[in-house]
Amino acid sequence: MGEQENTIRIAVVEEQIKGMREQQRSHNQSTQRRFDDIDSKMDELIAIINRGRGAYAASLVLAGLIGGFVIKLGSMLGNFFSR
């Protein structure tokens, strides 16, 4: 009777181990999908940041040009009225 009980216990433990391994596989696949999703979101975020940097640089150049024009115009008007 003891051998039969042990055989049943071993079979139960083996089934539990199989179930746990399947859970681990499922969790691993789920986690891998999440990491892949995070990678794609990071790539999108980096692309947005790079576009933002380009827009920022363009706005600085434009502000410099406008500032230079205003200074030049002020200088010309100052020379005109000082005569």
MMTF fields as JSON, N, C-alpha, C and O atoms, coordinates in Angstrom:
{
  "mmtfVersion": "1.0.0",
  "mmtfProducer": "UNKNOWN",
  "numBonds": 331,
  "numAtoms": 332,
  "numGroups": 83,
  "numChains": 1,
  "numModels": 1,
  "chainsPerModel": [1],
  "groupsPerChain": [83],
  "chainIdList": ["A"],
  "bondAtomList": [4, 2, 8, 6, 12, 10, 16, 14, 20, 18, 24, 22, 28, 26, 32, 30, 36, 34, 40, 38, 44, 42, 48, 46, 52, 50, 56, 54, 60, 58, 64, 62, 68, 66, 72, 70, 76, 74, 80, 78, 84, 82, 88, 86, 92, 90, 96, 94, 100, 98, 104, 102, 108, 106, 112, 110, 116, 114, 120, 118, 124, 122, 128, 126, 132, 130, 136, 134, 140, 138, 144, 142, 148, 146, 152, 150, 156, 154, 160, 158, 164, 162, 168, 166, 172, 170, 176, 174, 180, 178, 184, 182, 188, 186, 192, 190, 196, 194, 200, 198, 204, 202, 208, 206, 212, 210, 216, 214, 220, 218, 224, 222, 228, 226, 232, 230, 236, 234, 240, 238, 244, 242, 248, 246, 252, 250, 256, 254, 260, 258, 264, 262, 268, 266, 272, 270, 276, 274, 280, 278, 284, 282, 288, 286, 292, 290, 296, 294, 300, 298, 304, 302, 308, 306, 312, 310, 316, 314, 320, 318, 324, 322, 328, 326],
  "bondOrderList": [1, 1, 1, 1, 1, 1, 1, 1, 1, 1, 1, 1, 1, 1, 1, 1, 1, 1, 1, 1, 1, 1, 1, 1, 1, 1, 1, 1, 1, 1, 1, 1, 1, 1, 1, 1, 1, 1, 1, 1, 1, 1, 1, 1, 1, 1, 1, 1, 1, 1, 1, 1, 1, 1, 1, 1, 1, 1, 1, 1, 1, 1, 1, 1, 1, 1, 1, 1, 1, 1, 1, 1, 1, 1, 1, 1, 1, 1, 1, 1, 1, 1],
  "groupList": [{"groupName": "MET", "atomNameList": ["N", "CA", "C", "O"], "elementList": ["N", "C", "C", "O"], "formalChargeList": [0, 0, 0, 0], "bondAtomList": [1, 0, 2, 1, 3, 2], "bondOrderList": [1, 1, 2], "singleLetterCode": "M", "chemCompType": "L-PEPTIDE LINKING"}, {"groupName": "GLY", "atomNameList": ["N", "CA", "C", "O"], "elementList": ["N", "C", "C", "O"], "formalChargeList": [0, 0, 0, 0], "bondAtomList": [1, 0, 2, 1, 3, 2], "bondOrderList": [1, 1, 2], "singleLetterCode": "G", "chemCompType": "PEPTIDE LINKING"}, {"groupName": "GLU", "atomNameList": ["N", "CA", "C", "O"], "elementList": ["N", "C", "C", "O"], "formalChargeList": [0, 0, 0, 0], "bondAtomList": [1, 0, 2, 1, 3, 2], "bondOrderList": [1, 1, 2], "singleLetterCode": "E", "chemCompType": "L-PEPTIDE LINKING"}, {"groupName": "GLN", "atomNameList": ["N", "CA", "C", "O"], "elementList": ["N", "C", "C", "O"], "formalChargeList": [0, 0, 0, 0], "bondAtomList": [1, 0, 2, 1, 3, 2], "bondOrderList": [1, 1, 2], "singleLetterCode": "Q", "chemCompType": "L-PEPTIDE LINKING"}, {"groupName": "ASN", "atomNameList": ["N", "CA", "C", "O"], "elementList": ["N", "C", "C", "O"], "formalChargeList": [0, 0, 0, 0], "bondAtomList": [1, 0, 2, 1, 3, 2], "bondOrderList": [1, 1, 2], "singleLetterCode": "N", "chemCompType": "L-PEPTIDE LINKING"}, {"groupName": "THR", "atomNameList": ["N", "CA", "C", "O"], "elementList": ["N", "C", "C", "O"], "formalChargeList": [0, 0, 0, 0], "bondAtomList": [1, 0, 2, 1, 3, 2], "bondOrderList": [1, 1, 2], "singleLetterCode": "T", "chemCompType": "L-PEPTIDE LINKING"}, {"groupName": "ILE", "atomNameList": ["N", "CA", "C", "O"], "elementList": ["N", "C", "C", "O"], "formalChargeList": [0, 0, 0, 0], "bondAtomList": [1, 0, 2, 1, 3, 2], "bondOrderList": [1, 1, 2], "singleLetterCode": "I", "chemCompType": "L-PEPTIDE LINKING"}, {"groupName": "ARG", "atomNameList": ["N", "CA", "C", "O"], "elementList": ["N", "C", "C", "O"], "formalChargeList": [0, 0, 0, 0], "bondAtomList": [1, 0, 2, 1, 3, 2], "bondOrderList": [1, 1, 2], "singleLetterCode": "R", "chemCompType": "L-PEPTIDE LINKING"}, {"groupName": "ALA", "atomNameList": ["N", "CA", "C", "O"], "elementList": ["N", "C", "C", "O"], "formalChargeList": [0, 0, 0, 0], "bondAtomList": [1, 0, 2, 1, 3, 2], "bondOrderList": [1, 1, 2], "singleLetterCode": "A", "chemCompType": "L-PEPTIDE LINKING"}, {"groupName": "VAL", "atomNameList": ["N", "CA", "C", "O"], "elementList": ["N", "C", "C", "O"], "formalChargeList": [0, 0, 0, 0], "bondAtomList": [1, 0, 2, 1, 3, 2], "bondOrderList": [1, 1, 2], "singleLetterCode": "V", "chemCompType": "L-PEPTIDE LINKING"}, {"groupName": "LYS", "atomNameList": ["N", "CA", "C", "O"], "elementList": ["N", "C", "C", "O"], "formalChargeList": [0, 0, 0, 0], "bondAtomList": [1, 0, 2, 1, 3, 2], "bondOrderList": [1, 1, 2], "singleLetterCode": "K", "chemCompType": "L-PEPTIDE LINKING"}, {"groupName": "SER", "atomNameList": ["N", "CA", "C", "O"], "elementList": ["N", "C", "C", "O"], "formalChargeList": [0, 0, 0, 0], "bondAtomList": [1, 0, 2, 1, 3, 2], "bondOrderList": [1, 1, 2], "singleLetterCode": "S", "chemCompType": "L-PEPTIDE LINKING"}, {"groupName": "HIS", "atomNameList": ["N", "CA", "C", "O"], "elementList": ["N", "C", "C", "O"], "formalChargeList": [0, 0, 0, 0], "bondAtomList": [1, 0, 2, 1, 3, 2], "bondOrderList": [1, 1, 2], "singleLetterCode": "H", "chemCompType": "L-PEPTIDE LINKING"}, {"groupName": "PHE", "atomNameList": ["N", "CA", "C", "O"], "elementList": ["N", "C", "C", "O"], "formalChargeList": [0, 0, 0, 0], "bondAtomList": [1, 0, 2, 1, 3, 2], "bondOrderList": [1, 1, 2], "singleLetterCode": "F", "chemCompType": "L-PEPTIDE LINKING"}, {"groupName": "ASP", "atomNameList": ["N", "CA", "C", "O"], "elementList": ["N", "C", "C", "O"], "formalChargeList": [0, 0, 0, 0], "bondAtomList": [1, 0, 2, 1, 3, 2], "bondOrderList": [1, 1, 2], "singleLetterCode": "D", "chemCompType": "L-PEPTIDE LINKING"}, {"groupName": "LEU", "atomNameList": ["N", "CA", "C", "O"], "elementList": ["N", "C", "C", "O"], "formalChargeList": [0, 0, 0, 0], "bondAtomList": [1, 0, 2, 1, 3, 2], "bondOrderList": [1, 1, 2], "singleLetterCode": "L", "chemCompType": "L-PEPTIDE LINKING"}, {"groupName": "TYR", "atomNameList": ["N", "CA", "C", "O"], "elementList": ["N", "C", "C", "O"], "formalChargeList": [0, 0, 0, 0], "bondAtomList": [1, 0, 2, 1, 3, 2], "bondOrderList": [1, 1, 2], "singleLetterCode": "Y", "chemCompType": "L-PEPTIDE LINKING"}],
  "groupTypeList": [0, 1, 2, 3, 2, 4, 5, 6, 7, 6, 8, 9, 9, 2, 2, 3, 6, 10, 1, 0, 7, 2, 3, 3, 7, 11, 12, 4, 3, 11, 5, 3, 7, 7, 13, 14, 14, 6, 14, 11, 10, 0, 14, 2, 15, 6, 8, 6, 6, 4, 7, 1, 7, 1, 8, 16, 8, 8, 11, 15, 9, 15, 8, 1, 15, 6, 1, 1, 13, 9, 6, 10, 15, 1, 11, 0, 15, 1, 4, 13, 13, 11, 7],
  "groupIdList": [1, 2, 3, 4, 5, 6, 7, 8, 9, 10, 11, 12, 13, 14, 15, 16, 17, 18, 19, 20, 21, 22, 23, 24, 25, 26, 27, 28, 29, 30, 31, 32, 33, 34, 35, 36, 37, 38, 39, 40, 41, 42, 43, 44, 45, 46, 47, 48, 49, 50, 51, 52, 53, 54, 55, 56, 57, 58, 59, 60, 61, 62, 63, 64, 65, 66, 67, 68, 69, 70, 71, 72, 73, 74, 75, 76, 77, 78, 79, 80, 81, 82, 83],
  "secStructList": [7, 2, 2, 2, 2, 2, 2, 2, 2, 2, 2, 2, 2, 2, 2, 2, 2, 2, 2, 2, 2, 2, 2, 2, 2, 2, 2, 2, 2, 2, 2, 2, 2, 2, 2, 2, 2, 2, 2, 2, 2, 2, 2, 2, 2, 2, 2, 2, 2, 2, 2, 2, 2, 2, 2, 2, 2, 2, 2, 2, 2, 2, 2, 2, 2, 2, 2, 2, 2, 2, 2, 2, 2, 2, 2, 2, 2, 2, 2, 2, 2, 2, 7],
  "xCoordList": [0.813, 0.0, 0.859, 0.448, 1.99, 2.864, 3.447, 3.598, 3.777, 4.333, 3.316, 3.648, 2.098, 1.041, 0.785, 0.583, 0.797, 0.621, 1.743, 1.497, 2.972, 4.114, 4.023, 4.353, 3.581, 3.431, 2.394, 2.586, 1.302, 0.255, 0.792, 0.562, 1.499, 2.07, 3.051, 3.049, 3.887, 4.859, 4.12, 4.51, 3.061, 2.286, 1.656, 1.635, 1.145, 0.541, 1.591, 1.349, 2.752, 3.827, 4.295, 4.558, 4.401, 4.819, 3.81, 4.199, 2.522, 1.487, 1.56, 1.38, 1.822, 1.966, 3.158, 3.085, 4.247, 5.446, 5.145, 5.555, 4.424, 4.05, 3.205, 3.405, 2.269, 1.42, 2.236, 2.013, 3.182, 4.028, 4.909, 5.121, 5.421, 6.255, 5.434, 5.928, 4.195, 3.325, 3.03, 3.001, 2.813, 2.609, 3.844, 3.729, 5.02, 6.259, 6.414, 6.817, 6.1, 6.186, 5.233, 5.595, 4.022, 3.021, 3.458, 3.336, 3.966, 4.44, 5.63, 5.731, 6.523, 7.69, 7.253, 7.785, 6.293, 5.802, 5.135, 5.34, 4.347, 3.678, 4.696, 4.568, 5.695, 6.733, 7.516, 7.84, 7.821, 8.553, 7.743, 8.304, 6.433, 5.585, 5.605, 5.63, 5.593, 5.644, 6.964, 6.982, 8.07, 9.372, 9.436, 9.958, 8.904, 8.886, 8.053, 8.418, 6.932, 6.072, 6.79, 6.699, 7.502, 8.256, 9.348, 9.579, 10.027, 11.064, 10.49, 11.078, 9.338, 8.75, 8.298, 8.422, 7.778, 7.37, 8.58, 8.501, 9.687, 10.906, 11.409, 11.835, 11.355, 11.775, 10.901, 11.407, 9.59, 8.68, 8.983, 8.983, 9.237, 9.529, 10.824, 10.895, 11.838, 13.109, 12.917, 13.505, 12.103, 11.824, 11.121, 11.434, 10.18, 9.47, 10.428, 10.371, 11.302, 12.276, 13.203, 13.504, 13.654, 14.542, 13.844, 14.454, 12.573, 11.824, 11.694, 11.791, 11.478, 11.364, 12.663, 12.646, 13.781, 15.081, 15.272, 15.787, 14.862, 14.978, 14.111, 14.536, 12.907, 12.012, 12.583, 12.489, 13.164, 13.764, 14.934, 15.073, 15.77, 16.915, 16.44, 17.001, 15.421, 14.883, 14.301, 14.459, 13.627, 13.055, 14.155, 14.0, 15.268, 16.389, 17.001, 17.325, 17.158, 17.705, 16.765, 17.208, 15.469, 14.493, 14.49, 14.43, 14.556, 14.594, 15.862, 15.817, 16.977, 18.222, 18.109, 18.565, 17.499, 17.319, 16.403, 16.69, 15.317, 14.391, 15.086, 14.96, 15.816, 16.541, 17.575, 17.715, 18.295, 19.277, 18.62, 19.143, 17.462, 16.729, 16.268, 16.389, 15.741, 15.264, 16.425, 16.271, 17.557, 18.726, 19.2, 19.499, 19.267, 19.695, 18.71, 19.125, 17.415, 16.394, 16.508, 16.394, 16.727, 16.903, 18.131, 18.102, 19.184, 20.411, 20.169, 20.599, 19.481, 19.197, 18.297, 18.521, 17.28, 16.398, 17.143, 16.923, 17.999, 18.8, 19.695, 19.825, 20.319, 21.167, 20.338, 20.786, 19.147, 18.301, 17.855, 17.887, 17.439, 16.929, 18.032, 17.778, 19.242, 20.326, 20.903, 21.708, 20.561, 21.095, 20.455, 20.797],
  "yCoordList": [-1.184, 0.0, 1.252, 2.248, 1.261, 2.423, 2.773, 3.947, 1.735, 1.984, 2.632, 3.522, 2.189, 2.749, 4.217, 5.058, 4.505, 5.893, 6.777, 7.882, 6.288, 7.052, 7.289, 8.375, 6.291, 6.425, 7.501, 8.311, 7.492, 8.51, 9.892, 10.85, 9.997, 11.293, 11.799, 12.981, 10.898, 11.288, 11.782, 12.786, 11.085, 11.486, 12.868, 13.693, 13.112, 14.41, 15.514, 16.578, 15.26, 16.252, 16.53, 17.68, 15.475, 15.664, 16.527, 17.384, 16.308, 17.123, 18.575, 19.504, 18.759, 20.123, 20.822, 22.002, 20.091, 20.661, 21.042, 22.108, 20.165, 20.473, 21.751, 22.603, 21.872, 23.073, 24.321, 25.367, 24.211, 25.361, 25.75, 26.936, 24.759, 25.047, 25.747, 26.663, 25.329, 25.975, 27.416, 28.314, 27.633, 28.992, 29.846, 31.003, 29.28, 30.013, 30.36, 31.476, 29.42, 29.687, 30.813, 31.73, 30.723, 31.749, 33.115, 34.121, 33.139, 34.398, 34.938, 36.146, 34.063, 34.479, 35.11, 36.146, 34.492, 35.036, 36.392, 37.324, 36.495, 37.755, 38.855, 39.986, 38.504, 39.472, 39.896, 41.074, 38.953, 39.275, 40.22, 41.149, 40.001, 40.915, 42.312, 43.304, 42.396, 43.709, 44.406, 45.601, 43.67, 44.274, 44.749, 45.828, 43.944, 44.354, 45.615, 46.505, 45.682, 46.864, 48.085, 49.177, 47.906, 49.011, 49.483, 50.685, 48.539, 48.908, 49.759, 50.77, 49.348, 50.12, 51.497, 52.482, 51.572, 52.868, 53.771, 54.98, 53.195, 53.982, 54.532, 55.684, 53.702, 54.16, 55.324, 56.303, 55.213, 56.297, 57.557, 58.659, 57.405, 58.549, 59.237, 60.466, 58.458, 59.024, 59.788, 60.854, 59.254, 59.947, 61.276, 62.28, 61.284, 62.524, 63.532, 64.721, 63.067, 63.958, 64.56, 65.752, 63.747, 64.254, 65.286, 66.282, 65.06, 66.07, 67.342, 68.445, 67.194, 68.357, 69.142, 70.373, 68.445, 69.127, 69.909, 71.026, 69.331, 70.023, 71.27, 72.314, 71.168, 72.326, 73.394, 74.586, 72.974, 73.928, 74.652, 75.867, 73.913, 74.525, 75.493, 76.578, 75.108, 75.992, 77.256, 78.345, 77.122, 78.314, 79.238, 80.459, 78.667, 79.503, 80.267, 81.447, 79.6, 80.269, 81.379, 82.485, 81.087, 82.093, 83.277, 84.428, 83.003, 84.087, 84.927, 86.149, 84.291, 85.018, 85.91, 87.053, 85.39, 86.201, 87.397, 88.513, 87.161, 88.258, 89.275, 90.481, 88.797, 89.708, 90.527, 91.728, 89.881, 90.601, 91.653, 92.757, 91.31, 92.268, 93.46, 94.605, 93.193, 94.282, 95.185, 96.407, 94.622, 95.427, 96.275, 97.459, 95.665, 96.398, 97.523, 98.635, 97.244, 98.261, 99.381, 100.554, 99.042, 100.057, 100.915, 102.128, 100.306, 101.037, 101.983, 103.136, 101.493, 102.352, 103.517, 104.644, 103.261, 104.337, 105.314, 106.522, 104.818, 105.702, 106.609, 107.796, 106.052, 106.866, 107.871, 108.997, 107.495, 108.39, 109.586, 110.721, 109.339, 110.428, 111.232, 112.335, 110.718, 111.473, 112.502, 113.324, 112.511, 113.481, 114.798, 115.71],
  "zCoordList": [0.0, 0.0, 0.0, -0.594, 0.611, 0.666, -0.69, -1.028, -1.474, -2.8, -3.716, -4.499, -3.615, -4.462, -4.101, -4.977, -2.8, -2.347, -2.871, -3.353, -2.776, -3.27, -4.768, -5.245, -5.51, -6.959, -7.286, -8.192, -6.538, -6.742, -6.399, -7.136, -5.297, -4.897, -5.95, -6.294, -6.457, -7.484, -8.729, -9.324, -9.122, -10.301, -10.088, -11.001, -8.882, -8.571, -8.628, -9.197, -8.04, -8.045, -9.469, -9.822, -10.296, -11.692, -12.446, -13.24, -12.204, -12.849, -12.371, -13.159, -11.089, -10.56, -11.203, -11.545, -11.365, -11.991, -13.443, -13.901, -14.174, -15.553, -15.605, -16.471, -14.675, -14.622, -14.341, -14.95, -13.419, -13.086, -14.266, -14.519, -14.987, -16.158, -17.232, -17.889, -17.416, -18.405, -17.988, -18.829, -16.698, -16.201, -16.457, -16.86, -16.226, -16.462, -17.935, -18.265, -18.829, -20.273, -20.661, -21.398, -20.155, -20.462, -19.947, -20.646, -18.724, -18.132, -18.922, -19.139, -19.348, -20.123, -21.448, -21.846, -22.127, -23.39, -23.173, -23.951, -22.127, -21.813, -21.511, -21.981, -20.727, -20.376, -21.615, -21.768, -22.494, -23.718, -24.595, -25.176, -24.7, -25.479, -24.874, -25.603, -23.552, -22.887, -23.182, -23.475, -23.107, -23.409, -24.853, -25.132, -25.775, -27.177, -27.362, -28.129, -26.653, -26.73, -26.162, -26.724, -25.053, -24.454, -25.408, -25.54, -26.079, -27.046, -28.169, -28.551, -28.697, -29.799, -29.311, -30.039, -28.088, -27.547, -27.309, -27.523, -26.873, -26.674, -28.013, -28.096, -29.055, -30.381, -30.851, -31.4, -30.633, -31.011, -30.205, -30.755, -28.922, -28.064, -28.483, -28.507, -28.81, -29.256, -30.562, -30.748, -31.465, -32.723, -32.467, -33.107, -31.538, -31.2, -30.577, -30.893, -29.699, -29.064, -30.114, -30.065, -31.061, -32.102, -32.975, -33.365, -33.284, -34.049, -33.226, -33.764, -31.933, -31.056, -31.01, -30.987, -30.998, -30.995, -32.283, -32.261, -33.403, -34.684, -34.712, -35.208, -34.188, -34.141, -33.211, -33.501, -32.112, -31.175, -31.828, -31.688, -32.535, -33.21, -34.293, -34.447, -35.033, -36.074, -35.462, -36.015, -34.322, -33.685, -33.171, -33.204, -32.693, -32.251, -33.422, -33.293, -34.556, -35.747, -36.192, -36.504, -36.222, -36.627, -35.669, -36.103, -34.368, -33.384, -33.569, -33.428, -33.88, -34.133, -35.347, -35.331, -36.404, -37.618, -37.358, -37.793, -36.657, -36.337, -35.442, -35.657, -34.442, -33.554, -34.317, -34.086, -35.221, -36.035, -36.906, -37.058, -37.485, -38.311, -37.48, -37.914, -36.288, -35.426, -35.01, -34.989, -34.687, -34.298, -35.476, -35.316, -36.655, -37.843, -38.157, -38.483, -38.062, -38.299, -37.278, -37.634, -36.033, -34.992, -35.26, -35.049, -35.715, -36.025, -37.189, -37.161, -38.21, -39.378, -38.994, -39.438, -38.174, -37.753, -36.847, -36.929, -36.007, -35.142, -35.958, -35.658, -36.998, -37.879, -38.656, -38.875, -39.075, -39.859, -39.019, -39.494, -37.775, -36.938, -36.281, -35.797, -36.249, -35.617, -36.574, -36.134, -37.798, -38.776, -38.673, -39.425]
}
